[in-house]
Amino acid sequence: MSDEFARWRHALAGNPMDFGERGDPASGYYRNPTSKGMEAICIFRDGAQVQCIRNIFGDGSKMTADEIDELFGQCGRYPISYDLYTAVAENGEPWPEIHTTVLRTKDIKAGVAWTESWARARLAENPETHDADGNPLPPRNHNNPPEELPPIKR
């Protein structure tokens, strides 16, 4: 008996996803950037049947095995932890800022695996919008006071 989640765990550890043979998507938890926002996806097996749960575009119950395989081709590069899947898909929590990053075509061609450390580095490439740790900065010309006000000089 094999572990149907082994490829997902391997990718979650920071390794490139093993996409395997066509028609054999890796069971696991993923995120998928869509026009309606980031979608949480669960792919699993019910016996020999591949199943899918989605949190934006329906529950996935009417998807064929080929449609699930196609979806895996899109989201397989973005494995997420079960805890994050639960927080976003089941508890309605917002996605962490770090999960707004996506791999560029040149990264995919180079075999880069999406990881949180890669995402932090990617966000830090644009110092106008994010600090060195990948945290978002306030927008320019905003009207918000600084987090810590300087003491008043008299």
N, CA, C and O atoms as a GROMACS GRO file, in nm:
protein
  616
    1MET      N    1   0.085  -0.119   0.000
    1MET     CA    2   0.000   0.000   0.000
    1MET      C    3   0.089   0.125   0.000
    1MET      O    4   0.180   0.137   0.082
    2SER      N    5   0.063   0.215  -0.091
    2SER     CA    6   0.145   0.336  -0.100
    2SER      C    7   0.076   0.453  -0.032
    2SER      O    8  -0.046   0.452  -0.010
    3ASP      N    9   0.156   0.554   0.002
    3ASP     CA   10   0.106   0.675   0.066
    3ASP      C   11   0.064   0.772  -0.045
    3ASP      O   12   0.148   0.826  -0.115
    4GLU      N   13  -0.066   0.793  -0.060
    4GLU     CA   14  -0.115   0.878  -0.168
    4GLU      C   15  -0.075   1.024  -0.151
    4GLU      O   16  -0.082   1.101  -0.246
    5PHE      N   17  -0.032   1.065  -0.031
    5PHE     CA   18   0.008   1.203  -0.004
    5PHE      C   19   0.160   1.224  -0.010
    5PHE      O   20   0.207   1.333   0.020
    6ALA      N   21   0.237   1.122  -0.047
    6ALA     CA   22   0.384   1.129  -0.044
    6ALA      C   23   0.438   1.240  -0.135
    6ALA      O   24   0.528   1.314  -0.094
    7ARG      N   25   0.386   1.252  -0.256
    7ARG     CA   26   0.438   1.354  -0.348
    7ARG      C   27   0.406   1.495  -0.297
    7ARG      O   28   0.487   1.586  -0.312
    8TRP      N   29   0.287   1.513  -0.237
    8TRP     CA   30   0.250   1.642  -0.179
    8TRP      C   31   0.344   1.676  -0.064
    8TRP      O   32   0.394   1.789  -0.056
    9ARG      N   33   0.370   1.581   0.026
    9ARG     CA   34   0.461   1.605   0.138
    9ARG      C   35   0.601   1.641   0.089
    9ARG      O   36   0.667   1.729   0.144
   10HIS      N   37   0.647   1.572  -0.015
   10HIS     CA   38   0.778   1.597  -0.073
   10HIS      C   39   0.785   1.741  -0.126
   10HIS      O   40   0.883   1.812  -0.102
   11ALA      N   41   0.681   1.785  -0.196
   11ALA     CA   42   0.677   1.922  -0.249
   11ALA      C   43   0.661   2.023  -0.137
   11ALA      O   44   0.720   2.131  -0.142
   12LEU      N   45   0.582   1.991  -0.036
   12LEU     CA   46   0.561   2.081   0.077
   12LEU      C   47   0.693   2.105   0.152
   12LEU      O   48   0.710   2.210   0.214
   13ALA      N   49   0.784   2.009   0.146
   13ALA     CA   50   0.914   2.022   0.212
   13ALA      C   51   1.010   2.111   0.131
   13ALA      O   52   1.124   2.131   0.173
   14GLY      N   53   0.965   2.165   0.017
   14GLY     CA   54   1.047   2.256  -0.060
   14GLY      C   55   1.109   2.197  -0.185
   14GLY      O   56   1.193   2.260  -0.249
   15ASN      N   57   1.069   2.077  -0.220
   15ASN     CA   58   1.120   2.011  -0.341
   15ASN      C   59   1.024   2.035  -0.457
   15ASN      O   60   0.905   2.059  -0.435
   16PRO      N   61   1.076   2.030  -0.581
   16PRO     CA   62   0.985   2.044  -0.696
   16PRO      C   63   0.879   1.932  -0.696
   16PRO      O   64   0.908   1.819  -0.658
   17MET      N   65   0.760   1.966  -0.739
   17MET     CA   66   0.650   1.869  -0.744
   17MET      C   67   0.680   1.762  -0.848
   17MET      O   68   0.721   1.792  -0.960
   18ASP      N   69   0.658   1.638  -0.810
   18ASP     CA   70   0.664   1.526  -0.904
   18ASP      C   71   0.524   1.512  -0.962
   18ASP      O   72   0.434   1.459  -0.896
   19PHE      N   73   0.505   1.560  -1.085
   19PHE     CA   74   0.372   1.558  -1.146
   19PHE      C   75   0.330   1.419  -1.191
   19PHE      O   76   0.214   1.397  -1.224
   20GLY      N   77   0.423   1.324  -1.194
   20GLY     CA   78   0.390   1.187  -1.228
   20GLY      C   79   0.332   1.174  -1.368
   20GLY      O   80   0.350   1.261  -1.453
   21GLU      N   81   0.261   1.065  -1.389
   21GLU     CA   82   0.198   1.038  -1.518
   21GLU      C   83   0.070   1.119  -1.532
   21GLU      O   84   0.004   1.151  -1.433
   22ARG      N   85   0.035   1.151  -1.654
   22ARG     CA   86  -0.092   1.220  -1.680
   22ARG      C   87  -0.205   1.132  -1.628
   22ARG      O   88  -0.206   1.011  -1.650
   23GLY      N   89  -0.299   1.193  -1.561
   23GLY     CA   90  -0.411   1.119  -1.505
   23GLY      C   91  -0.386   1.069  -1.363
   23GLY      O   92  -0.469   0.997  -1.307
   24ASP      N   93  -0.271   1.107  -1.304
   24ASP     CA   94  -0.238   1.063  -1.168
   24ASP      C   95  -0.199   1.183  -1.082
   24ASP      O   96  -0.084   1.195  -1.041
   25PRO      N   97  -0.296   1.273  -1.054
   25PRO     CA   98  -0.263   1.390  -0.972
   25PRO      C   99  -0.229   1.348  -0.829
   25PRO      O  100  -0.285   1.252  -0.776
   26ALA      N  101  -0.135   1.421  -0.768
   26ALA     CA  102  -0.092   1.390  -0.631
   26ALA      C  103  -0.198   1.436  -0.532
   26ALA      O  104  -0.239   1.552  -0.534
   27SER      N  105  -0.241   1.346  -0.444
   27SER     CA  106  -0.333   1.385  -0.338
   27SER      C  107  -0.263   1.484  -0.247
   27SER      O  108  -0.145   1.468  -0.214
   28GLY      N  109  -0.336   1.587  -0.206
   28GLY     CA  110  -0.278   1.687  -0.117
   28GLY      C  111  -0.361   1.814  -0.117
   28GLY      O  112  -0.474   1.818  -0.166
   29TYR      N  113  -0.301   1.918  -0.061
   29TYR     CA  114  -0.367   2.047  -0.044
   29TYR      C  115  -0.287   2.152  -0.120
   29TYR      O  116  -0.164   2.157  -0.109
   30TYR      N  117  -0.356   2.235  -0.197
   30TYR     CA  118  -0.290   2.329  -0.286
   30TYR      C  119  -0.364   2.461  -0.289
   30TYR      O  120  -0.477   2.472  -0.243
   31ARG      N  121  -0.296   2.562  -0.343
   31ARG     CA  122  -0.363   2.690  -0.370
   31ARG      C  123  -0.353   2.716  -0.519
   31ARG      O  124  -0.258   2.673  -0.584
   32ASN      N  125  -0.452   2.785  -0.571
   32ASN     CA  126  -0.456   2.811  -0.714
   32ASN      C  127  -0.496   2.956  -0.736
   32ASN      O  128  -0.607   2.996  -0.700
   33PRO      N  129  -0.407   3.038  -0.796
   33PRO     CA  130  -0.445   3.176  -0.826
   33PRO      C  131  -0.550   3.178  -0.937
   33PRO      O  132  -0.530   3.119  -1.043
   34THR      N  133  -0.661   3.248  -0.913
   34THR     CA  134  -0.768   3.257  -1.012
   34THR      C  135  -0.809   3.403  -1.028
   34THR      O  136  -0.764   3.489  -0.953
   35SER      N  137  -0.896   3.430  -1.124
   35SER     CA  138  -0.945   3.565  -1.145
   35SER      C  139  -1.033   3.613  -1.029
   35SER      O  140  -1.053   3.733  -1.011
   36LYS      N  141  -1.084   3.520  -0.950
   36LYS     CA  142  -1.168   3.556  -0.835
   36LYS      C  143  -1.092   3.551  -0.704
   36LYS      O  144  -1.153   3.562  -0.597
   37GLY      N  145  -0.961   3.535  -0.710
   37GLY     CA  146  -0.879   3.529  -0.588
   37GLY      C  147  -0.812   3.394  -0.574
   37GLY      O  148  -0.822   3.308  -0.661
   38MET      N  149  -0.743   3.378  -0.464
   38MET     CA  150  -0.670   3.255  -0.439
   38MET      C  151  -0.770   3.147  -0.393
   38MET      O  152  -0.852   3.170  -0.305
   39GLU      N  153  -0.759   3.031  -0.454
   39GLU     CA  154  -0.851   2.921  -0.423
   39GLU      C  155  -0.777   2.809  -0.351
   39GLU      O  156  -0.666   2.772  -0.390
   40ALA      N  157  -0.837   2.755  -0.246
   40ALA     CA  158  -0.783   2.639  -0.176
   40ALA      C  159  -0.841   2.513  -0.238
   40ALA      O  160  -0.961   2.505  -0.265
   41ILE      N  161  -0.754   2.415  -0.262
   41ILE     CA  162  -0.794   2.292  -0.332
   41ILE      C  163  -0.744   2.171  -0.256
   41ILE      O  164  -0.631   2.168  -0.209
   42CYS      N  165  -0.830   2.071  -0.246
   42CYS     CA  166  -0.793   1.942  -0.187
   42CYS      C  167  -0.816   1.835  -0.293
   42CYS      O  168  -0.926   1.824  -0.349
   43ILE      N  169  -0.713   1.756  -0.321
   43ILE     CA  170  -0.724   1.644  -0.414
   43ILE      C  171  -0.699   1.517  -0.334
   43ILE      O  172  -0.602   1.509  -0.259
   44PHE      N  173  -0.786   1.417  -0.351
   44PHE     CA  174  -0.772   1.293  -0.274
   44PHE      C  175  -0.833   1.177  -0.352
   44PHE      O  176  -0.895   1.196  -0.456
   45ARG      N  177  -0.813   1.058  -0.300
   45ARG     CA  178  -0.867   0.937  -0.364
   45ARG      C  179  -0.978   0.881  -0.276
   45ARG      O  180  -0.966   0.875  -0.154
   46ASP      N  181  -1.084   0.840  -0.340
   46ASP     CA  182  -1.191   0.766  -0.274
   46ASP      C  183  -1.192   0.630  -0.343
   46ASP      O  184  -1.259   0.610  -0.444
   47GLY      N  185  -1.115   0.538  -0.287
   47GLY     CA  186  -1.090   0.412  -0.356
   47GLY      C  187  -0.998   0.441  -0.473
   47GLY      O  188  -0.891   0.498  -0.455
   48ALA      N  189  -1.039   0.401  -0.593
   48ALA     CA  190  -0.960   0.429  -0.713
   48ALA      C  191  -1.000   0.560  -0.778
   48ALA      O  192  -0.933   0.606  -0.871
   49GLN      N  193  -1.108   0.621  -0.732
   49GLN     CA  194  -1.162   0.743  -0.791
   49GLN      C  195  -1.093   0.868  -0.737
   49GLN      O  196  -1.081   0.884  -0.615
   50VAL      N  197  -1.047   0.957  -0.825
   50VAL     CA  198  -0.988   1.085  -0.786
   50VAL      C  199  -1.101   1.182  -0.756
   50VAL      O  200  -1.196   1.194  -0.833
   51GLN      N  201  -1.090   1.252  -0.644
   51GLN     CA  202  -1.191   1.349  -0.602
   51GLN      C  203  -1.123   1.484  -0.578
   51GLN      O  204  -1.001   1.492  -0.563
   52CYS      N  205  -1.203   1.589  -0.576
   52CYS     CA  206  -1.150   1.724  -0.557
   52CYS      C  207  -1.249   1.808  -0.478
   52CYS      O  208  -1.371   1.798  -0.498
   53ILE      N  209  -1.197   1.890  -0.389
   53ILE     CA  210  -1.279   1.988  -0.316
   53ILE      C  211  -1.218   2.124  -0.344
   53ILE      O  212  -1.097   2.143  -0.331
   54ARG      N  213  -1.302   2.220  -0.381
   54ARG     CA  214  -1.258   2.356  -0.411
   54ARG      C  215  -1.335   2.454  -0.324
   54ARG      O  216  -1.450   2.426  -0.287
   55ASN      N  217  -1.275   2.567  -0.289
   55ASN     CA  218  -1.348   2.660  -0.204
   55ASN      C  219  -1.403   2.782  -0.276
   55ASN      O  220  -1.471   2.863  -0.214
   56ILE      N  221  -1.375   2.798  -0.406
   56ILE     CA  222  -1.432   2.912  -0.480
   56ILE      C  223  -1.525   2.863  -0.591
   56ILE      O  224  -1.640   2.907  -0.599
   57PHE      N  225  -1.477   2.774  -0.676
   57PHE     CA  226  -1.553   2.732  -0.793
   57PHE      C  227  -1.626   2.601  -0.768
   57PHE      O  228  -1.593   2.499  -0.830
   58GLY      N  229  -1.722   2.601  -0.680
   58GLY     CA  230  -1.800   2.481  -0.650
   58GLY      C  231  -1.723   2.384  -0.565
   58GLY      O  232  -1.607   2.408  -0.530
   59ASP      N  233  -1.786   2.275  -0.532
   59ASP     CA  234  -1.721   2.180  -0.442
   59ASP      C  235  -1.637   2.077  -0.516
   59ASP      O  236  -1.572   1.994  -0.451
   60GLY      N  237  -1.636   2.078  -0.647
   60GLY     CA  238  -1.554   1.986  -0.724
   60GLY      C  239  -1.617   1.849  -0.744
   60GLY      O  240  -1.558   1.763  -0.809
   61SER      N  241  -1.736   1.827  -0.689
   61SER     CA  242  -1.797   1.695  -0.696
   61SER      C  243  -1.837   1.654  -0.838
   61SER      O  244  -1.850   1.535  -0.867
   62LYS      N  245  -1.856   1.750  -0.926
   62LYS     CA  246  -1.896   1.718  -1.063
   62LYS      C  247  -1.778   1.716  -1.160
   62LYS      O  248  -1.797   1.701  -1.281
   63MET      N  249  -1.657   1.732  -1.108
   63MET     CA  250  -1.540   1.734  -1.194
   63MET      C  251  -1.502   1.592  -1.237
   63MET      O  252  -1.507   1.499  -1.158
   64THR      N  253  -1.465   1.579  -1.362
   64THR     CA  254  -1.418   1.450  -1.412
   64THR      C  255  -1.271   1.432  -1.372
   64THR      O  256  -1.205   1.527  -1.330
   65ALA      N  257  -1.222   1.311  -1.385
   65ALA     CA  258  -1.082   1.283  -1.354
   65ALA      C  259  -0.989   1.368  -1.441
   65ALA      O  260  -0.886   1.415  -1.394
   66ASP      N  261  -1.025   1.388  -1.568
   66ASP     CA  262  -0.943   1.470  -1.657
   66ASP      C  263  -0.943   1.616  -1.613
   66ASP      O  264  -0.839   1.682  -1.619
   67GLU      N  265  -1.057   1.667  -1.568
   67GLU     CA  266  -1.064   1.805  -1.519
   67GLU      C  267  -0.981   1.823  -1.392
   67GLU      O  268  -0.914   1.926  -1.376
   68ILE      N  269  -0.985   1.725  -1.304
   68ILE     CA  270  -0.904   1.731  -1.183
   68ILE      C  271  -0.756   1.727  -1.218
   68ILE      O  272  -0.676   1.798  -1.159
   69ASP      N  273  -0.720   1.644  -1.315
   69ASP     CA  274  -0.582   1.635  -1.360
   69ASP      C  275  -0.536   1.769  -1.418
   69ASP      O  276  -0.424   1.813  -1.393
   70GLU      N  277  -0.621   1.833  -1.494
   70GLU     CA  278  -0.590   1.965  -1.552
   70GLU      C  279  -0.572   2.068  -1.440
   70GLU      O  280  -0.479   2.149  -1.445
   71LEU      N  281  -0.659   2.066  -1.342
   71LEU     CA  282  -0.649   2.157  -1.228
   71LEU      C  283  -0.518   2.133  -1.151
   71LEU      O  284  -0.452   2.228  -1.110
   72PHE      N  285  -0.482   2.007  -1.133
   72PHE     CA  286  -0.357   1.974  -1.065
   72PHE      C  287  -0.237   2.030  -1.140
   72PHE      O  288  -0.139   2.073  -1.079
   73GLY      N  289  -0.244   2.030  -1.272
   73GLY     CA  290  -0.137   2.089  -1.351
   73GLY      C  291  -0.118   2.238  -1.322
   73GLY      O  292  -0.008   2.290  -1.336
   74GLN      N  293  -0.225   2.306  -1.282
   74GLN     CA  294  -0.219   2.448  -1.248
   74GLN      C  295  -0.176   2.472  -1.104
   74GLN      O  296  -0.094   2.560  -1.078
   75CYS      N  297  -0.229   2.393  -1.012
   75CYS     CA  298  -0.207   2.421  -0.869
   75CYS      C  299  -0.096   2.337  -0.806
   75CYS      O  300  -0.055   2.366  -0.694
   76GLY      N  301  -0.048   2.236  -0.875
   76GLY     CA  302   0.050   2.145  -0.816
   76GLY      C  303   0.180   2.209  -0.774
   76GLY      O  304   0.252   2.154  -0.692
   77ARG      N  305   0.212   2.325  -0.829
   77ARG     CA  306   0.335   2.395  -0.792
   77ARG      C  307   0.320   2.471  -0.661
   77ARG      O  308   0.418   2.524  -0.608
   78TYR      N  309   0.199   2.477  -0.607
   78TYR     CA  310   0.172   2.556  -0.487
   78TYR      C  311   0.112   2.472  -0.374
   78TYR      O  312  -0.003   2.493  -0.337
   79PRO      N  313   0.189   2.378  -0.320
   79PRO     CA  314   0.135   2.299  -0.209
   79PRO      C  315   0.122   2.386  -0.084
   79PRO      O  316   0.204   2.475  -0.060
   80ILE      N  317   0.019   2.360  -0.007
   80ILE     CA  318  -0.001   2.432   0.120
   80ILE      C  319  -0.022   2.329   0.230
   80ILE      O  320  -0.055   2.213   0.203
   81SER      N  321  -0.002   2.371   0.352
   81SER     CA  322  -0.020   2.281   0.465
   81SER      C  323  -0.169   2.253   0.487
   81SER      O  324  -0.255   2.330   0.444
   82TYR      N  325  -0.196   2.143   0.553
   82TYR     CA  326  -0.335   2.110   0.587
   82TYR      C  327  -0.393   2.218   0.678
   82TYR      O  328  -0.511   2.254   0.665
   83ASP      N  329  -0.311   2.271   0.770
   83ASP     CA  330  -0.359   2.376   0.861
   83ASP      C  331  -0.401   2.502   0.785
   83ASP      O  332  -0.503   2.562   0.816
   84LEU      N  333  -0.321   2.540   0.685
   84LEU     CA  334  -0.357   2.658   0.606
   84LEU      C  335  -0.483   2.630   0.523
   84LEU      O  336  -0.571   2.715   0.513
   85TYR      N  337  -0.491   2.511   0.466
   85TYR     CA  338  -0.611   2.474   0.390
   85TYR      C  339  -0.736   2.486   0.479
   85TYR      O  340  -0.836   2.544   0.438
   86THR      N  341  -0.728   2.430   0.597
   86THR     CA  342  -0.840   2.435   0.691
   86THR      C  343  -0.876   2.579   0.728
   86THR      O  344  -0.993   2.616   0.730
   87ALA      N  345  -0.773   2.659   0.757
   87ALA     CA  346  -0.797   2.798   0.796
   87ALA      C  347  -0.868   2.876   0.685
   87ALA      O  348  -0.963   2.950   0.712
   88VAL      N  349  -0.823   2.859   0.562
   88VAL     CA  350  -0.878   2.936   0.450
   88VAL      C  351  -1.009   2.876   0.398
   88VAL      O  352  -1.108   2.947   0.383
   89ALA      N  353  -1.009   2.747   0.370
   89ALA     CA  354  -1.124   2.684   0.305
   89ALA      C  355  -1.240   2.658   0.401
   89ALA      O  356  -1.356   2.674   0.365
   90GLU      N  357  -1.209   2.618   0.522
   90GLU     CA  358  -1.316   2.579   0.614
   90GLU      C  359  -1.352   2.688   0.715
   90GLU      O  360  -1.468   2.700   0.754
   91ASN      N  361  -1.252   2.769   0.757
   91ASN     CA  362  -1.278   2.872   0.857
   91ASN      C  363  -1.294   3.011   0.798
   91ASN      O  364  -1.325   3.105   0.870
   92GLY      N  365  -1.271   3.026   0.666
   92GLY     CA  366  -1.290   3.154   0.599
   92GLY      C  367  -1.186   3.260   0.633
   92GLY      O  368  -1.211   3.378   0.612
   93GLU      N  369  -1.071   3.219   0.684
   93GLU     CA  370  -0.966   3.316   0.716
   93GLU      C  371  -0.901   3.366   0.588
   93GLU      O  372  -0.902   3.296   0.487
   94PRO      N  373  -0.843   3.487   0.591
   94PRO     CA  374  -0.778   3.538   0.471
   94PRO      C  375  -0.645   3.467   0.445
   94PRO      O  376  -0.583   3.412   0.536
   95TRP      N  377  -0.602   3.468   0.319
   95TRP     CA  378  -0.472   3.412   0.283
   95TRP      C  379  -0.363   3.500   0.340
   95TRP      O  380  -0.375   3.622   0.336
   96PRO      N  381  -0.257   3.442   0.393
   96PRO     CA  382  -0.142   3.524   0.434
   96PRO      C  383  -0.082   3.596   0.313
   96PRO      O  384  -0.085   3.543   0.202
   97GLU      N  385  -0.028   3.714   0.334
   97GLU     CA  386   0.028   3.796   0.227
   97GLU      C  387   0.130   3.719   0.144
   97GLU      O  388   0.138   3.738   0.022
   98ILE      N  389   0.207   3.634   0.207
   98ILE     CA  390   0.313   3.560   0.138
   98ILE      C  391   0.256   3.472   0.026
   98ILE      O  392   0.327   3.439  -0.069
   99HIS      N  393   0.130   3.433   0.038
   99HIS     CA  394   0.069   3.345  -0.061
   99HIS      C  395   0.011   3.419  -0.181
   99HIS      O  396  -0.062   3.359  -0.260
  100THR      N  397   0.042   3.547  -0.195
  100THR     CA  398   0.002   3.620  -0.314
  100THR      C  399   0.105   3.605  -0.425
  100THR      O  400   0.079   3.642  -0.540
  101THR      N  401   0.221   3.551  -0.392
  101THR     CA  402   0.327   3.536  -0.492
  101THR      C  403   0.304   3.412  -0.577
  101THR      O  404   0.253   3.311  -0.530
  102VAL      N  405   0.343   3.423  -0.702
  102VAL     CA  406   0.335   3.309  -0.793
  102VAL      C  407   0.469   3.295  -0.865
  102VAL      O  408   0.543   3.392  -0.880
  103LEU      N  409   0.497   3.175  -0.910
  103LEU     CA  410   0.620   3.150  -0.985
  103LEU      C  411   0.612   3.217  -1.121
  103LEU      O  412   0.507   3.217  -1.185
  104ARG      N  413   0.723   3.272  -1.165
  104ARG     CA  414   0.732   3.329  -1.298
  104ARG      C  415   0.765   3.216  -1.396
  104ARG      O  416   0.812   3.110  -1.354
  105THR      N  417   0.741   3.238  -1.522
  105THR     CA  418   0.770   3.136  -1.623
  105THR      C  419   0.916   3.092  -1.617
  105THR      O  420   0.946   2.974  -1.627
  106LYS      N  421   1.007   3.188  -1.599
  106LYS     CA  422   1.149   3.152  -1.593
  106LYS      C  423   1.180   3.067  -1.470
  106LYS      O  424   1.269   2.982  -1.474
  107ASP      N  425   1.106   3.088  -1.360
  107ASP     CA  426   1.125   3.005  -1.241
  107ASP      C  427   1.079   2.863  -1.267
  107ASP      O  428   1.146   2.767  -1.230
  108ILE      N  429   0.964   2.849  -1.330
  108ILE     CA  430   0.909   2.717  -1.361
  108ILE      C  431   1.003   2.641  -1.454
  108ILE      O  432   1.030   2.523  -1.432
  109LYS      N  433   1.053   2.710  -1.557
  109LYS     CA  434   1.145   2.645  -1.651
  109LYS      C  435   1.274   2.602  -1.582
  109LYS      O  436   1.336   2.503  -1.621
  110ALA      N  437   1.315   2.678  -1.479
  110ALA     CA  438   1.438   2.646  -1.405
  110ALA      C  439   1.414   2.539  -1.299
  110ALA      O  440   1.508   2.496  -1.232
  111GLY      N  441   1.289   2.495  -1.283
  111GLY     CA  442   1.258   2.391  -1.184
  111GLY      C  443   1.249   2.441  -1.042
  111GLY      O  444   1.262   2.363  -0.948
  112VAL      N  445   1.226   2.572  -1.024
  112VAL     CA  446   1.215   2.630  -0.891
  112VAL      C  447   1.087   2.580  -0.824
  112VAL      O  448   0.981   2.574  -0.888
  113ALA      N  449   1.097   2.546  -0.698
  113ALA     CA  450   0.979   2.507  -0.620
  113ALA      C  451   0.933   2.627  -0.538
  113ALA      O  452   1.014   2.697  -0.479
  114TRP      N  453   0.802   2.651  -0.535
  114TRP     CA  454   0.749   2.759  -0.454
  114TRP      C  455   0.762   2.720  -0.308
  114TRP      O  456   0.715   2.613  -0.268
  115THR      N  457   0.823   2.804  -0.229
  115THR     CA  458   0.832   2.786  -0.085
  115THR      C  459   0.810   2.924  -0.021
  115THR      O  460   0.818   3.026  -0.090
  116GLU      N  461   0.784   2.926   0.108
  116GLU     CA  462   0.766   3.056   0.173
  116GLU      C  463   0.896   3.137   0.170
  116GLU      O  464   0.891   3.259   0.157
  117SER      N  465   1.011   3.070   0.182
  117SER     CA  466   1.138   3.145   0.176
  117SER      C  467   1.158   3.204   0.036
  117SER      O  468   1.207   3.316   0.024
  118TRP      N  469   1.122   3.130  -0.070
  118TRP     CA  470   1.130   3.185  -0.205
  118TRP      C  471   1.037   3.305  -0.218
  118TRP      O  472   1.074   3.407  -0.276
  119ALA      N  473   0.916   3.294  -0.163
  119ALA     CA  474   0.818   3.402  -0.172
  119ALA      C  475   0.867   3.526  -0.099
  119ALA      O  476   0.850   3.638  -0.148
  120ARG      N  477   0.929   3.509   0.020
  120ARG     CA  478   0.983   3.624   0.092
  120ARG      C  479   1.090   3.694   0.009
  120ARG      O  480   1.093   3.817   0.000
  121ALA      N  481   1.178   3.616  -0.053
  121ALA     CA  482   1.283   3.673  -0.137
  121ALA      C  483   1.221   3.745  -0.256
  121ALA      O  484   1.267   3.852  -0.295
  122ARG      N  485   1.118   3.686  -0.315
  122ARG     CA  486   1.051   3.746  -0.430
  122ARG      C  487   0.987   3.879  -0.392
  122ARG      O  488   0.997   3.977  -0.467
  123LEU      N  489   0.921   3.884  -0.277
  123LEU     CA  490   0.858   4.008  -0.232
  123LEU      C  491   0.964   4.113  -0.199
  123LEU      O  492   0.942   4.232  -0.221
  124ALA      N  493   1.077   4.070  -0.146
  124ALA     CA  494   1.184   4.163  -0.110
  124ALA      C  495   1.251   4.223  -0.234
  124ALA      O  496   1.319   4.325  -0.223
  125GLU      N  497   1.232   4.162  -0.353
  125GLU     CA  498   1.287   4.217  -0.476
  125GLU      C  499   1.225   4.352  -0.510
  125GLU      O  500   1.284   4.430  -0.585
  126ASN      N  501   1.109   4.380  -0.456
  126ASN     CA  502   1.041   4.506  -0.482
  126ASN      C  503   1.036   4.586  -0.352
  126ASN      O  504   0.934   4.585  -0.283
  127PRO      N  505   1.144   4.655  -0.319
  127PRO     CA  506   1.150   4.724  -0.190
  127PRO      C  507   1.051   4.839  -0.176
  127PRO      O  508   1.032   4.890  -0.066
  128GLU      N  509   0.988   4.880  -0.285
  128GLU     CA  510   0.891   4.988  -0.275
  128GLU      C  511   0.759   4.941  -0.214
  128GLU      O  512   0.683   5.022  -0.162
  129THR      N  513   0.732   4.811  -0.220
  129THR     CA  514   0.605   4.761  -0.168
  129THR      C  515   0.619   4.666  -0.050
  129THR      O  516   0.523   4.642   0.023
  130HIS      N  517   0.742   4.609  -0.030
  130HIS     CA  518   0.762   4.513   0.077
  130HIS      C  519   0.898   4.535   0.143
  130HIS      O  520   0.993   4.577   0.078
  131ASP      N  521   0.906   4.507   0.273
  131ASP     CA  522   1.035   4.518   0.341
  131ASP      C  523   1.118   4.392   0.316
  131ASP      O  524   1.075   4.303   0.243
  132ALA      N  525   1.237   4.384   0.377
  132ALA     CA  526   1.330   4.273   0.351
  132ALA      C  527   1.274   4.138   0.396
  132ALA      O  528   1.318   4.035   0.345
  133ASP      N  529   1.179   4.138   0.490
  133ASP     CA  530   1.119   4.013   0.536
  133ASP      C  531   0.997   3.974   0.454
  133ASP      O  532   0.935   3.871   0.481
  134GLY      N  533   0.961   4.055   0.354
  134GLY     CA  534   0.846   4.024   0.270
  134GLY      C  535   0.716   4.079   0.323
  134GLY      O  536   0.609   4.048   0.270
  135ASN      N  537   0.722   4.161   0.428
  135ASN     CA  538   0.600   4.220   0.483
  135ASN      C  539   0.559   4.341   0.401
  135ASN      O  540   0.645   4.418   0.358
  136PRO      N  541   0.428   4.359   0.377
  136PRO     CA  542   0.385   4.473   0.295
  136PRO      C  543   0.409   4.606   0.366
  136PRO      O  544   0.391   4.617   0.487
  137LEU      N  545   0.450   4.706   0.290
  137LEU     CA  546   0.467   4.841   0.341
  137LEU      C  547   0.341   4.920   0.311
  137LEU      O  548   0.267   4.886   0.219
  138PRO      N  549   0.316   5.027   0.388
  138PRO     CA  550   0.199   5.110   0.356
  138PRO      C  551   0.217   5.173   0.217
  138PRO      O  552   0.330   5.197   0.175
  139PRO      N  553   0.110   5.198   0.146
  139PRO     CA  554   0.122   5.258   0.014
  139PRO      C  555   0.183   5.399   0.022
  139PRO      O  556   0.170   5.468   0.123
  140ARG      N  557   0.249   5.439  -0.086
  140ARG     CA  558   0.306   5.574  -0.091
  140ARG      C  559   0.194   5.676  -0.087
  140ARG      O  560   0.083   5.653  -0.134
  141ASN      N  561   0.228   5.791  -0.031
  141ASN     CA  562   0.135   5.903  -0.021
  141ASN      C  563   0.006   5.866   0.051
  141ASN      O  564  -0.101   5.920   0.023
  142HIS      N  565   0.018   5.773   0.144
  142HIS     CA  566  -0.100   5.736   0.221
  142HIS      C  567  -0.127   5.843   0.327
  142HIS      O  568  -0.042   5.929   0.351
  143ASN      N  569  -0.239   5.837   0.388
  143ASN     CA  570  -0.279   5.936   0.486
  143ASN      C  571  -0.280   5.877   0.626
  143ASN      O  572  -0.342   5.935   0.716
  144ASN      N  573  -0.215   5.764   0.646
  144ASN     CA  574  -0.213   5.700   0.777
  144ASN      C  575  -0.097   5.751   0.860
  144ASN      O  576   0.011   5.775   0.805
  145PRO      N  577  -0.115   5.767   0.991
  145PRO     CA  578  -0.002   5.809   1.074
  145PRO      C  579   0.096   5.694   1.090
  145PRO      O  580   0.059   5.578   1.071
  146PRO      N  581   0.221   5.725   1.124
  146PRO     CA  582   0.317   5.616   1.148
  146PRO      C  583   0.271   5.533   1.267
  146PRO      O  584   0.196   5.580   1.352
  147GLU      N  585   0.319   5.406   1.271
  147GLU     CA  586   0.279   5.318   1.381
  147GLU      C  587   0.321   5.375   1.516
  147GLU      O  588   0.247   5.366   1.614
  148GLU      N  589   0.440   5.433   1.521
  148GLU     CA  590   0.488   5.494   1.646
  148GLU      C  591   0.510   5.642   1.619
  148GLU      O  592   0.590   5.680   1.533
  149LEU      N  593   0.438   5.724   1.691
  149LEU     CA  594   0.451   5.870   1.672
  149LEU      C  595   0.574   5.918   1.749
  149LEU      O  596   0.598   5.874   1.861
  150PRO      N  597   0.650   6.009   1.689
  150PRO     CA  598   0.765   6.064   1.762
  150PRO      C  599   0.716   6.154   1.875
  150PRO      O  600   0.605   6.207   1.869
  151PRO      N  601   0.800   6.171   1.977
  151PRO     CA  602   0.758   6.259   2.088
  151PRO      C  603   0.743   6.404   2.039
  151PRO      O  604   0.814   6.448   1.948
  152ILE      N  605   0.652   6.475   2.098
  152ILE     CA  606   0.626   6.614   2.061
  152ILE      C  607   0.738   6.701   2.119
  152ILE      O  608   0.769   6.693   2.238
  153LYS      N  609   0.797   6.782   2.033
  153LYS     CA  610   0.902   6.874   2.077
  153LYS      C  611   0.840   7.009   2.104
  153LYS      O  612   0.762   7.060   2.023
  154ARG      N  613   0.874   7.068   2.216
  154ARG     CA  614   0.821   7.200   2.252
  154ARG      C  615   0.930   7.303   2.249
  154ARG      O  616   0.905   7.420   2.276
   0.00000   0.00000   0.00000
